[in-house]
């Protein structure tokens, strides 16, 4: 069953002490957001058993509060 893969994956994250959150962005998926230093992984488990993985990497640079204006300038309607 597809949900078996999800539960086995969560158990592996727990064993490895990798922080994660569960969420949903689509009706037919459960998303696991795994957080490790410098990276965030989005792993989506689909109802039909398919798995999609997207990895976001940080270059390590930090910005100040002025970066928040850029956020709204670029992504507000």
JONORFEN-V943526 format. One record per backbone hydrogen bond with DSSP energy under -1.0 kcal/mol. NH is the residue of the N-H (numbers start at 1). CO is the residue of the C=O. If there is no record, write none. Layout:
# JONORFEN-V943526
nh | co
NH | CO
NH | CO
This chain:
# JONORFEN-V943526
nh | co
4 | 1
6 | 2
7 | 3
8 | 4
9 | 5
10 | 6
11 | 7
12 | 8
13 | 9
14 | 10
15 | 11
16 | 12
17 | 14
18 | 13
21 | 33
23 | 31
29 | 26
30 | 45
31 | 23
32 | 43
33 | 21
34 | 41
35 | 19
36 | 39
39 | 36
40 | 56
41 | 34
42 | 54
43 | 32
44 | 52
45 | 30
46 | 50
47 | 28
49 | 46
52 | 44
54 | 42
56 | 40
58 | 38
67 | 64
68 | 65
71 | 67
72 | 68
73 | 69
74 | 70
75 | 71
76 | 72
